[in-house]
Amino acid sequence: LVVTGNLPYQATGAIIRQVVAHRAVLDGAILMVQREVRDRLIASPGTKEYGALTVFTRAAFEVETLCRLRPGSFYPAPKVDSAVVRFAPREAVLAEETESFQLVVRAAFQMRRKTLHNALRAHGDSGRASRALSAAGIDAGRRGETLSVEEFAALAKGWDAGM
């Protein structure tokens, strides 16, 4: 089953999260999204576009831009550029969509300018945050937007182990 669609821009994030949540039954997706969303989907750690949507999506899918479309490609012309992106399921997911994975990713990006230790401390005690970061081999002074998907997966495992 391949999901295809020209997504309504105001619902794009919610629809992509549903695609990720149902990855086990999908062979992929081909979606037209606003260019800014495409930028978030393909962002690298350390960039302003990199966020929770990037991490959740890329944990389960390879994301590739198939083409970009200018507003003049449509009638009536929208005020934004669009892109068609392919979501190809990874043979081995980089991170399982566990409660801990969701918690550490959301915590890291909800408090984007805080260190990981301080962001995680708000969701548990300081000791658990320290143990999780140590178990994952991640410096407590780093910020969430600098972590790769694999590092978030390790942090989620550390969070579970630090109970």
Secondary structure, 3 states (H helix, E strand, C coil): CEEEEECCHHHHHHHHHHHHHCHHHCCEEEEEEEHHHHHHHCCCCCCCCCCHHHHHHHHHEEEEEEEEECHHHCCCCCCCCEEEEEEEECCCCCCCCCHHHHHHHHHHHHCCCCEHHHHHHCCCCHHHHHHHHHHHCCCCCCEHHHCCHHHHHHHHHHHHHCC
